[in-house]
């Protein structure tokens, strides 16, 4: 357990409970300065207190005990910003301190660094295939049967006589058709797909340098010399 201000490891008191006289709840340690530390109390309506390190009594690893009573608490409370400019942390310490002592506080002067990061995005290249109709003419030889009709008179003196054949019938009594089959070749069209060509798609990285221009902000500090009635800028 740490029993005085000098033996307290102030790096370990962040987020630890702060207890004043008679168990007064001062919230948790929010930040630590050079001569003071800041506590924060509440969730919706937060209050901050700037408490001198010299008021610390002990720290047991879980709670920091300080010599602050409820009547003194108002003097350590951080005031709301009145609209007259940004208030630096440490104001309460000056306000409630003995002005016969030399006190020091730190005022941060802020600036912005420009940091450029890279993120991966994705574009697309669409490869489209469309059907193209064309007329193609191919010659092919086709064979078909045909007939010729020849009329030839019959000589009854021939060795073969229709009259001697028992198959001879008399003339037909009505119109009769005799069908003679004729064969012919017809084209059969078959479409067979084949690979005409290939499209090779390759990706390769290309690195290029691009200039990024962006506004960044930094703070300058001026002080108003009330005695000399002039304003000076700290460089």
Secondary structure as GFF3:
##gff-version 3
##sequence-region A 1 235
A	DSSP	three_ten_helix	5	7	.	.	.	ID=ss1
A	DSSP	three_ten_helix	10	12	.	.	.	ID=ss2
A	DSSP	beta_strand	17	19	.	.	.	ID=ss3
A	DSSP	three_ten_helix	21	23	.	.	.	ID=ss4
A	DSSP	beta_strand	25	32	.	.	.	ID=ss5
A	DSSP	beta_strand	36	41	.	.	.	ID=ss6
A	DSSP	beta_strand	47	52	.	.	.	ID=ss7
A	DSSP	three_ten_helix	53	55	.	.	.	ID=ss8
A	DSSP	beta_strand	56	59	.	.	.	ID=ss9
A	DSSP	beta_strand	63	66	.	.	.	ID=ss10
A	DSSP	alpha_helix	70	76	.	.	.	ID=ss11
A	DSSP	alpha_helix	91	96	.	.	.	ID=ss12
A	DSSP	three_ten_helix	162	164	.	.	.	ID=ss13
A	DSSP	beta_strand	221	225	.	.	.	ID=ss14
A	DSSP	beta_strand	230	234	.	.	.	ID=ss15
###
